[in-house]
Amino acid sequence: MLTITQALVDQIVAHARKDHPDEACGVVAGPAGSDRPERFVPMLNAAMSPTFYEFDSGDLLRLYREMDDRDEEPVVVYHSHTATEAYPSRTDISYANEPGAHYVLVSTADADGLGEFQFRSFRILEGVVTEEDVSIVAGY
């Protein structure tokens, strides 16, 4: 189960809506070994695409160095789908290289009247996708 604060959910959703119609992406870092998302890190979608996201390699390298310096790890890796449901695509699954991370998907398809808003979390391990419950809390 992903336990995440309402404030972080609001930041992820705001980023997804701001970048719509392109996909938004980012990370929520937390203390290493804690499974507690704390620090919101919105990233640039280097692909600038409504159907695909890609972290800028330089930004990603800087983020991993910063997390290492702060004894953090990526607890949540998030991105948005702009016209489809919040479920990992084949490409998303192939890019999932953080076995301990929660992969959060937000669908902003509702922004175009194409469906309901969705905020969902998955574990992706060796190509296997498992949806997990999300507990939104006021604080830790």
VMD Tcl script that builds the backbone (N, CA, C; Angstrom):
set m [mol new atoms 420]
animate dup $m
set s [atomselect $m all]
$s set {name element resname resid chain x y z} {
  {N N MET 1 A 0.842 -1.186 0.000}
  {CA C MET 1 A 0.000 0.000 0.000}
  {C C MET 1 A 0.883 1.244 0.000}
  {N N LEU 2 A 0.464 2.221 -0.774}
  {CA C LEU 2 A 1.125 3.522 -0.773}
  {C C LEU 2 A 0.401 4.415 0.222}
  {N N THR 3 A 1.162 4.932 1.190}
  {CA C THR 3 A 0.637 5.937 2.111}
  {C C THR 3 A 1.302 7.250 1.729}
  {N N ILE 4 A 0.471 8.245 1.426}
  {CA C ILE 4 A 0.969 9.522 0.907}
  {C C ILE 4 A 0.107 10.653 1.450}
  {N N THR 5 A 0.720 11.802 1.669}
  {CA C THR 5 A -0.040 12.927 2.218}
  {C C THR 5 A -0.918 13.577 1.142}
  {N N GLN 6 A -1.983 14.200 1.619}
  {CA C GLN 6 A -2.867 14.938 0.714}
  {C C GLN 6 A -2.102 16.043 0.000}
  {N N ALA 7 A -1.166 16.682 0.715}
  {CA C ALA 7 A -0.384 17.765 0.108}
  {C C ALA 7 A 0.423 17.248 -1.083}
  {N N LEU 8 A 1.036 16.062 -0.965}
  {CA C LEU 8 A 1.803 15.503 -2.083}
  {C C LEU 8 A 0.886 15.096 -3.233}
  {N N VAL 9 A -0.256 14.508 -2.912}
  {CA C VAL 9 A -1.226 14.164 -3.964}
  {C C VAL 9 A -1.617 15.429 -4.719}
  {N N ASP 10 A -1.907 16.499 -3.981}
  {CA C ASP 10 A -2.297 17.761 -4.608}
  {C C ASP 10 A -1.189 18.294 -5.527}
  {N N GLN 11 A 0.077 18.167 -5.107}
  {CA C GLN 11 A 1.192 18.641 -5.935}
  {C C GLN 11 A 1.330 17.804 -7.211}
  {N N ILE 12 A 1.198 16.493 -7.083}
  {CA C ILE 12 A 1.289 15.617 -8.263}
  {C C ILE 12 A 0.167 15.934 -9.242}
  {N N VAL 13 A -1.049 16.057 -8.730}
  {CA C VAL 13 A -2.207 16.344 -9.582}
  {C C VAL 13 A -2.060 17.717 -10.241}
  {N N ALA 14 A -1.617 18.717 -9.483}
  {CA C ALA 14 A -1.435 20.058 -10.042}
  {C C ALA 14 A -0.400 20.034 -11.165}
  {N N HIS 15 A 0.687 19.285 -10.985}
  {CA C HIS 15 A 1.709 19.184 -12.029}
  {C C HIS 15 A 1.125 18.527 -13.271}
  {N N ALA 16 A 0.369 17.447 -13.083}
  {CA C ALA 16 A -0.241 16.749 -14.218}
  {C C ALA 16 A -1.196 17.669 -14.976}
  {N N ARG 17 A -1.992 18.423 -14.246}
  {CA C ARG 17 A -2.954 19.325 -14.898}
  {C C ARG 17 A -2.237 20.490 -15.595}
  {N N LYS 18 A -1.160 20.979 -14.979}
  {CA C LYS 18 A -0.417 22.104 -15.561}
  {C C LYS 18 A 0.226 21.708 -16.893}
  {N N ASP 19 A 0.786 20.504 -16.944}
  {CA C ASP 19 A 1.473 20.069 -18.158}
  {C C ASP 19 A 0.539 19.525 -19.232}
  {N N HIS 20 A -0.721 19.235 -18.876}
  {CA C HIS 20 A -1.696 18.750 -19.867}
  {C C HIS 20 A -1.784 19.746 -21.019}
  {N N PRO 21 A -1.738 19.359 -22.291}
  {CA C PRO 21 A -1.978 18.006 -22.792}
  {C C PRO 21 A -0.736 17.123 -22.890}
  {N N ASP 22 A 0.446 17.601 -22.482}
  {CA C ASP 22 A 1.610 16.719 -22.453}
  {C C ASP 22 A 1.611 15.924 -21.149}
  {N N GLU 23 A 2.280 14.783 -21.172}
  {CA C GLU 23 A 2.425 13.994 -19.955}
  {C C GLU 23 A 3.383 14.711 -19.015}
  {N N ALA 24 A 3.059 14.675 -17.738}
  {CA C ALA 24 A 3.923 15.201 -16.685}
  {C C ALA 24 A 4.645 14.030 -16.037}
  {N N CYS 25 A 5.798 14.303 -15.419}
  {CA C CYS 25 A 6.524 13.229 -14.746}
  {C C CYS 25 A 7.348 13.797 -13.605}
  {N N GLY 26 A 7.671 12.943 -12.650}
  {CA C GLY 26 A 8.487 13.371 -11.532}
  {C C GLY 26 A 8.685 12.262 -10.525}
  {N N VAL 27 A 9.266 12.646 -9.407}
  {CA C VAL 27 A 9.630 11.712 -8.350}
  {C C VAL 27 A 9.215 12.331 -7.016}
  {N N VAL 28 A 8.864 11.482 -6.068}
  {CA C VAL 28 A 8.743 11.918 -4.683}
  {C C VAL 28 A 9.771 11.108 -3.911}
  {N N ALA 29 A 10.784 11.798 -3.418}
  {CA C ALA 29 A 11.870 11.153 -2.690}
  {C C ALA 29 A 11.508 11.030 -1.219}
  {N N GLY 30 A 12.159 10.074 -0.582}
  {CA C GLY 30 A 11.956 9.893 0.850}
  {C C GLY 30 A 13.200 9.291 1.470}
  {N N PRO 31 A 13.276 9.293 2.796}
  {CA C PRO 31 A 14.439 8.718 3.464}
  {C C PRO 31 A 14.661 7.267 3.026}
  {N N ALA 32 A 15.903 6.913 2.755}
  {CA C ALA 32 A 16.227 5.563 2.295}
  {C C ALA 32 A 15.691 4.533 3.282}
  {N N GLY 33 A 14.986 3.529 2.752}
  {CA C GLY 33 A 14.458 2.445 3.560}
  {C C GLY 33 A 13.177 2.736 4.298}
  {N N SER 34 A 12.623 3.930 4.137}
  {CA C SER 34 A 11.448 4.327 4.928}
  {C C SER 34 A 10.112 4.024 4.242}
  {N N ASP 35 A 10.093 3.942 2.912}
  {CA C ASP 35 A 8.864 3.829 2.122}
  {C C ASP 35 A 7.921 4.999 2.417}
  {N N ARG 36 A 8.491 6.162 2.756}
  {CA C ARG 36 A 7.699 7.342 3.095}
  {C C ARG 36 A 8.005 8.473 2.127}
  {N N PRO 37 A 7.083 8.751 1.197}
  {CA C PRO 37 A 7.307 9.858 0.260}
  {C C PRO 37 A 7.243 11.195 0.988}
  {N N GLU 38 A 8.268 12.039 0.744}
  {CA C GLU 38 A 8.314 13.316 1.452}
  {C C GLU 38 A 8.613 14.511 0.562}
  {N N ARG 39 A 9.586 14.369 -0.337}
  {CA C ARG 39 A 10.062 15.537 -1.090}
  {C C ARG 39 A 9.637 15.442 -2.546}
  {N N PHE 40 A 8.734 16.343 -2.927}
  {CA C PHE 40 A 8.187 16.416 -4.283}
  {C C PHE 40 A 9.227 17.006 -5.231}
  {N N VAL 41 A 9.512 16.245 -6.313}
  {CA C VAL 41 A 10.504 16.703 -7.293}
  {C C VAL 41 A 9.886 16.598 -8.691}
  {N N PRO 42 A 9.215 17.667 -9.155}
  {CA C PRO 42 A 8.679 17.627 -10.521}
  {C C PRO 42 A 9.824 17.660 -11.517}
  {N N MET 43 A 9.685 16.896 -12.575}
  {CA C MET 43 A 10.728 16.815 -13.590}
  {C C MET 43 A 10.164 17.316 -14.916}
  {N N LEU 44 A 11.069 17.635 -15.815}
  {CA C LEU 44 A 10.693 18.026 -17.163}
  {C C LEU 44 A 10.485 16.768 -18.004}
  {N N ASN 45 A 9.385 16.720 -18.735}
  {CA C ASN 45 A 9.200 15.648 -19.710}
  {C C ASN 45 A 9.999 16.039 -20.951}
  {N N ALA 46 A 11.176 15.442 -21.076}
  {CA C ALA 46 A 12.062 15.791 -22.187}
  {C C ALA 46 A 11.448 15.452 -23.537}
  {N N ALA 47 A 10.498 14.507 -23.555}
  {CA C ALA 47 A 9.837 14.136 -24.806}
  {C C ALA 47 A 8.787 15.172 -25.213}
  {N N MET 48 A 8.316 15.975 -24.252}
  {CA C MET 48 A 7.266 16.974 -24.504}
  {C C MET 48 A 6.170 16.395 -25.391}
  {N N SER 49 A 5.596 15.295 -24.904}
  {CA C SER 49 A 4.647 14.526 -25.701}
  {C C SER 49 A 3.378 14.240 -24.904}
  {N N PRO 50 A 2.222 14.206 -25.575}
  {CA C PRO 50 A 0.978 13.829 -24.903}
  {C C PRO 50 A 0.831 12.310 -24.737}
  {N N THR 51 A 1.732 11.530 -25.325}
  {CA C THR 51 A 1.592 10.068 -25.266}
  {C C THR 51 A 2.816 9.357 -24.704}
  {N N PHE 52 A 3.817 10.102 -24.266}
  {CA C PHE 52 A 5.070 9.476 -23.857}
  {C C PHE 52 A 5.792 10.415 -22.911}
  {N N TYR 53 A 6.475 9.853 -21.929}
  {CA C TYR 53 A 7.304 10.708 -21.072}
  {C C TYR 53 A 8.714 10.159 -21.021}
  {N N GLU 54 A 9.648 11.070 -20.810}
  {CA C GLU 54 A 11.046 10.695 -20.703}
  {C C GLU 54 A 11.728 11.704 -19.790}
  {N N PHE 55 A 12.390 11.196 -18.744}
  {CA C PHE 55 A 13.160 12.089 -17.882}
  {C C PHE 55 A 14.382 12.570 -18.646}
  {N N ASP 56 A 14.716 13.837 -18.494}
  {CA C ASP 56 A 15.952 14.362 -19.057}
  {C C ASP 56 A 17.117 13.682 -18.337}
  {N N SER 57 A 18.047 13.107 -19.091}
  {CA C SER 57 A 19.122 12.315 -18.476}
  {C C SER 57 A 19.983 13.146 -17.531}
  {N N GLY 58 A 20.271 14.387 -17.870}
  {CA C GLY 58 A 21.060 15.254 -17.002}
  {C C GLY 58 A 20.324 15.576 -15.713}
  {N N ASP 59 A 19.026 15.889 -15.826}
  {CA C ASP 59 A 18.223 16.169 -14.637}
  {C C ASP 59 A 18.142 14.942 -13.738}
  {N N LEU 60 A 17.985 13.779 -14.354}
  {CA C LEU 60 A 17.873 12.543 -13.590}
  {C C LEU 60 A 19.177 12.237 -12.851}
  {N N LEU 61 A 20.298 12.445 -13.518}
  {CA C LEU 61 A 21.598 12.222 -12.875}
  {C C LEU 61 A 21.766 13.162 -11.682}
  {N N ARG 62 A 21.408 14.433 -11.868}
  {CA C ARG 62 A 21.497 15.399 -10.762}
  {C C ARG 62 A 20.594 14.979 -9.594}
  {N N LEU 63 A 19.385 14.516 -9.918}
  {CA C LEU 63 A 18.449 14.097 -8.875}
  {C C LEU 63 A 19.022 12.917 -8.087}
  {N N TYR 64 A 19.567 11.925 -8.786}
  {CA C TYR 64 A 20.098 10.751 -8.083}
  {C C TYR 64 A 21.313 11.119 -7.228}
  {N N ARG 65 A 22.133 12.039 -7.687}
  {CA C ARG 65 A 23.267 12.500 -6.875}
  {C C ARG 65 A 22.761 13.229 -5.623}
  {N N GLU 66 A 21.740 14.065 -5.826}
  {CA C GLU 66 A 21.164 14.805 -4.704}
  {C C GLU 66 A 20.529 13.853 -3.697}
  {N N MET 67 A 19.772 12.865 -4.193}
  {CA C MET 67 A 19.157 11.903 -3.282}
  {C C MET 67 A 20.234 11.122 -2.519}
  {N N ASP 68 A 21.302 10.763 -3.201}
  {CA C ASP 68 A 22.393 10.041 -2.554}
  {C C ASP 68 A 23.001 10.896 -1.436}
  {N N ASP 69 A 23.226 12.170 -1.723}
  {CA C ASP 69 A 23.789 13.088 -0.720}
  {C C ASP 69 A 22.869 13.248 0.489}
  {N N ARG 70 A 21.556 13.136 0.261}
  {CA C ARG 70 A 20.576 13.341 1.328}
  {C C ARG 70 A 20.112 12.025 1.969}
  {N N ASP 71 A 20.719 10.912 1.558}
  {CA C ASP 71 A 20.328 9.573 2.024}
  {C C ASP 71 A 18.844 9.319 1.742}
  {N N GLU 72 A 18.460 9.637 0.499}
  {CA C GLU 72 A 17.084 9.432 0.041}
  {C C GLU 72 A 17.065 8.421 -1.092}
  {N N GLU 73 A 15.849 8.004 -1.406}
  {CA C GLU 73 A 15.615 7.153 -2.564}
  {C C GLU 73 A 14.288 7.558 -3.194}
  {N N PRO 74 A 14.057 7.163 -4.457}
  {CA C PRO 74 A 12.772 7.474 -5.078}
  {C C PRO 74 A 11.696 6.549 -4.505}
  {N N VAL 75 A 10.789 7.111 -3.733}
  {CA C VAL 75 A 9.707 6.318 -3.144}
  {C C VAL 75 A 8.542 6.234 -4.127}
  {N N VAL 76 A 8.277 7.337 -4.819}
  {CA C VAL 76 A 7.226 7.396 -5.839}
  {C C VAL 76 A 7.840 7.902 -7.140}
  {N N VAL 77 A 7.538 7.212 -8.219}
  {CA C VAL 77 A 7.842 7.698 -9.569}
  {C C VAL 77 A 6.480 7.911 -10.211}
  {N N TYR 78 A 6.199 9.143 -10.622}
  {CA C TYR 78 A 4.853 9.415 -11.142}
  {C C TYR 78 A 4.908 9.964 -12.562}
  {N N HIS 79 A 3.821 9.742 -13.266}
  {CA C HIS 79 A 3.599 10.443 -14.536}
  {C C HIS 79 A 2.108 10.434 -14.835}
  {N N SER 80 A 1.748 11.187 -15.851}
  {CA C SER 80 A 0.328 11.288 -16.200}
  {C C SER 80 A 0.068 10.658 -17.553}
  {N N HIS 81 A -1.162 10.213 -17.715}
  {CA C HIS 81 A -1.685 9.824 -19.023}
  {C C HIS 81 A -2.738 10.859 -19.370}
  {N N THR 82 A -2.663 11.383 -20.566}
  {CA C THR 82 A -3.525 12.512 -20.915}
  {C C THR 82 A -4.820 12.123 -21.619}
  {N N ALA 83 A -4.882 10.933 -22.182}
  {CA C ALA 83 A -6.086 10.543 -22.922}
  {C C ALA 83 A -6.513 9.107 -22.630}
  {N N THR 84 A -5.807 8.448 -21.721}
  {CA C THR 84 A -6.134 7.064 -21.402}
  {C C THR 84 A -6.209 6.886 -19.897}
  {N N GLU 85 A -6.647 5.711 -19.479}
  {CA C GLU 85 A -6.758 5.447 -18.050}
  {C C GLU 85 A -5.383 5.440 -17.386}
  {N N ALA 86 A -5.385 5.556 -16.082}
  {CA C ALA 86 A -4.155 5.559 -15.298}
  {C C ALA 86 A -3.731 4.109 -15.057}
  {N N TYR 87 A -3.135 3.508 -16.081}
  {CA C TYR 87 A -2.629 2.144 -15.998}
  {C C TYR 87 A -1.338 2.084 -16.813}
  {N N PRO 88 A -0.306 1.411 -16.308}
  {CA C PRO 88 A 0.985 1.420 -17.010}
  {C C PRO 88 A 0.906 0.818 -18.422}
  {N N SER 89 A 1.467 1.540 -19.369}
  {CA C SER 89 A 1.565 1.045 -20.747}
  {C C SER 89 A 2.746 0.077 -20.846}
  {N N ARG 90 A 2.875 -0.578 -21.973}
  {CA C ARG 90 A 4.036 -1.461 -22.189}
  {C C ARG 90 A 5.334 -0.678 -22.048}
  {N N THR 91 A 5.346 0.545 -22.564}
  {CA C THR 91 A 6.547 1.386 -22.445}
  {C C THR 91 A 6.822 1.720 -20.981}
  {N N ASP 92 A 5.777 2.088 -20.244}
  {CA C ASP 92 A 5.937 2.388 -18.818}
  {C C ASP 92 A 6.543 1.192 -18.086}
  {N N ILE 93 A 6.053 0.018 -18.393}
  {CA C ILE 93 A 6.528 -1.202 -17.733}
  {C C ILE 93 A 7.996 -1.445 -18.069}
  {N N SER 94 A 8.356 -1.225 -19.323}
  {CA C SER 94 A 9.748 -1.471 -19.728}
  {C C SER 94 A 10.709 -0.474 -19.088}
  {N N TYR 95 A 10.223 0.723 -18.726}
  {CA C TYR 95 A 11.067 1.746 -18.112}
  {C C TYR 95 A 11.113 1.652 -16.587}
  {N N ALA 96 A 10.302 0.792 -15.998}
  {CA C ALA 96 A 10.211 0.694 -14.543}
  {C C ALA 96 A 11.443 -0.029 -13.996}
  {N N ASN 97 A 12.427 0.741 -13.532}
  {CA C ASN 97 A 13.685 0.153 -13.088}
  {C C ASN 97 A 13.979 0.402 -11.610}
  {N N GLU 98 A 12.975 0.793 -10.853}
  {CA C GLU 98 A 13.123 1.004 -9.403}
  {C C GLU 98 A 12.243 -0.020 -8.692}
  {N N PRO 99 A 12.788 -1.182 -8.336}
  {CA C PRO 99 A 11.948 -2.253 -7.786}
  {C C PRO 99 A 11.231 -1.898 -6.496}
  {N N GLY 100 A 11.747 -0.952 -5.720}
  {CA C GLY 100 A 11.095 -0.585 -4.472}
  {C C GLY 100 A 10.116 0.562 -4.584}
  {N N ALA 101 A 10.022 1.163 -5.752}
  {CA C ALA 101 A 9.191 2.366 -5.911}
  {C C ALA 101 A 7.719 2.040 -6.130}
  {N N HIS 102 A 6.903 3.008 -5.758}
  {CA C HIS 102 A 5.481 2.998 -6.099}
  {C C HIS 102 A 5.375 3.789 -7.403}
  {N N TYR 103 A 4.754 3.209 -8.406}
  {CA C TYR 103 A 4.578 3.899 -9.689}
  {C C TYR 103 A 3.168 4.477 -9.717}
  {N N VAL 104 A 3.080 5.785 -9.589}
  {CA C VAL 104 A 1.792 6.474 -9.548}
  {C C VAL 104 A 1.471 7.002 -10.936}
  {N N LEU 105 A 0.243 6.739 -11.349}
  {CA C LEU 105 A -0.246 7.282 -12.612}
  {C C LEU 105 A -1.486 8.119 -12.344}
  {N N VAL 106 A -1.512 9.271 -12.980}
  {CA C VAL 106 A -2.643 10.188 -12.905}
  {C C VAL 106 A -3.185 10.316 -14.316}
  {N N SER 107 A -4.487 10.133 -14.465}
  {CA C SER 107 A -5.086 10.360 -15.774}
  {C C SER 107 A -5.725 11.740 -15.788}
  {N N THR 108 A -5.327 12.550 -16.751}
  {CA C THR 108 A -5.943 13.869 -16.914}
  {C C THR 108 A -6.914 13.862 -18.094}
  {N N ALA 109 A -7.348 12.665 -18.502}
  {CA C ALA 109 A -8.295 12.563 -19.615}
  {C C ALA 109 A -9.573 13.324 -19.315}
  {N N ASP 110 A -9.924 13.458 -18.022}
  {CA C ASP 110 A -11.135 14.193 -17.665}
  {C C ASP 110 A -11.052 15.656 -18.071}
  {N N ALA 111 A -9.831 16.169 -18.245}
  {CA C ALA 111 A -9.662 17.562 -18.651}
  {C C ALA 111 A -10.237 17.805 -20.042}
  {N N ASP 112 A -10.328 16.739 -20.825}
  {CA C ASP 112 A -10.901 16.841 -22.164}
  {C C ASP 112 A -12.304 16.238 -22.229}
  {N N GLY 113 A -12.875 15.918 -21.066}
  {CA C GLY 113 A -14.193 15.308 -21.034}
  {C C GLY 113 A -14.182 13.852 -21.476}
  {N N LEU 114 A -13.007 13.199 -21.424}
  {CA C LEU 114 A -12.888 11.827 -21.919}
  {C C LEU 114 A -13.057 10.776 -20.838}
  {N N GLY 115 A -13.206 11.167 -19.609}
  {CA C GLY 115 A -13.360 10.177 -18.557}
  {C C GLY 115 A -13.166 10.790 -17.195}
  {N N GLU 116 A -13.255 9.935 -16.175}
  {CA C GLU 116 A -13.109 10.388 -14.807}
  {C C GLU 116 A -11.638 10.547 -14.449}
  {N N PHE 117 A -11.367 11.461 -13.514}
  {CA C PHE 117 A -10.015 11.649 -13.012}
  {C C PHE 117 A -9.594 10.388 -12.255}
  {N N GLN 118 A -8.326 10.003 -12.412}
  {CA C GLN 118 A -7.816 8.817 -11.728}
  {C C GLN 118 A -6.441 9.101 -11.131}
  {N N PHE 119 A -6.220 8.580 -9.922}
  {CA C PHE 119 A -4.927 8.611 -9.235}
  {C C PHE 119 A -4.731 7.200 -8.709}
  {N N ARG 120 A -3.795 6.458 -9.327}
  {CA C ARG 120 A -3.614 5.046 -8.988}
  {C C ARG 120 A -2.135 4.747 -8.776}
  {N N SER 121 A -1.870 3.718 -7.977}
  {CA C SER 121 A -0.490 3.334 -7.676}
  {C C SER 121 A -0.278 1.855 -7.994}
  {N N PHE 122 A 0.922 1.571 -8.499}
  {CA C PHE 122 A 1.273 0.208 -8.910}
  {C C PHE 122 A 2.673 -0.130 -8.434}
  {N N ARG 123 A 2.901 -1.404 -8.259}
  {CA C ARG 123 A 4.256 -1.932 -8.111}
  {C C ARG 123 A 4.561 -2.614 -9.439}
  {N N ILE 124 A 5.740 -2.378 -9.958}
  {CA C ILE 124 A 6.144 -2.998 -11.222}
  {C C ILE 124 A 7.479 -3.675 -10.966}
  {N N LEU 125 A 7.475 -4.986 -11.008}
  {CA C LEU 125 A 8.668 -5.759 -10.716}
  {C C LEU 125 A 8.849 -6.838 -11.772}
  {N N GLU 126 A 9.968 -6.758 -12.481}
  {CA C GLU 126 A 10.291 -7.721 -13.541}
  {C C GLU 126 A 9.146 -7.869 -14.545}
  {N N GLY 127 A 8.556 -6.733 -14.912}
  {CA C GLY 127 A 7.513 -6.717 -15.925}
  {C C GLY 127 A 6.124 -7.067 -15.428}
  {N N VAL 128 A 5.986 -7.375 -14.150}
  {CA C VAL 128 A 4.682 -7.727 -13.581}
  {C C VAL 128 A 4.105 -6.494 -12.879}
  {N N VAL 129 A 2.871 -6.144 -13.254}
  {CA C VAL 129 A 2.197 -4.970 -12.704}
  {C C VAL 129 A 1.178 -5.414 -11.664}
  {N N THR 130 A 1.273 -4.829 -10.465}
  {CA C THR 130 A 0.318 -5.116 -9.403}
  {C C THR 130 A -0.219 -3.795 -8.873}
  {N N GLU 131 A -1.528 -3.598 -8.992}
  {CA C GLU 131 A -2.105 -2.378 -8.429}
  {C C GLU 131 A -2.147 -2.499 -6.912}
  {N N GLU 132 A -1.947 -1.370 -6.248}
  {CA C GLU 132 A -1.979 -1.355 -4.785}
  {C C GLU 132 A -2.934 -0.269 -4.297}
  {N N ASP 133 A -3.414 -0.431 -3.074}
  {CA C ASP 133 A -4.269 0.571 -2.465}
  {C C ASP 133 A -3.463 1.828 -2.188}
  {N N VAL 134 A -4.157 2.964 -2.168}
  {CA C VAL 134 A -3.550 4.243 -1.835}
  {C C VAL 134 A -4.265 4.788 -0.605}
  {N N SER 135 A -3.491 5.083 0.425}
  {CA C SER 135 A -4.022 5.703 1.636}
  {C C SER 135 A -3.534 7.142 1.662}
  {N N ILE 136 A -4.486 8.084 1.564}
  {CA C ILE 136 A -4.135 9.512 1.594}
  {C C ILE 136 A -4.362 10.020 3.017}
  {N N VAL 137 A -3.291 10.560 3.594}
  {CA C VAL 137 A -3.320 10.991 4.988}
  {C C VAL 137 A -3.011 12.481 5.095}
  {N N ALA 138 A -3.382 13.064 6.233}
  {CA C ALA 138 A -3.104 14.495 6.446}
  {C C ALA 138 A -1.629 14.731 6.709}
  {N N GLY 139 A -0.966 13.798 7.379}
  {CA C GLY 139 A 0.455 13.917 7.685}
  {C C GLY 139 A 0.985 12.613 8.216}
  {N N TYR 140 A 2.290 12.534 8.378}
  {CA C TYR 140 A 2.917 11.298 8.897}
  {C C TYR 140 A 3.204 11.456 10.375}
}
mol reanalyze $m
mol bondsrecalc $m
mol representation Tube
mol addrep $m
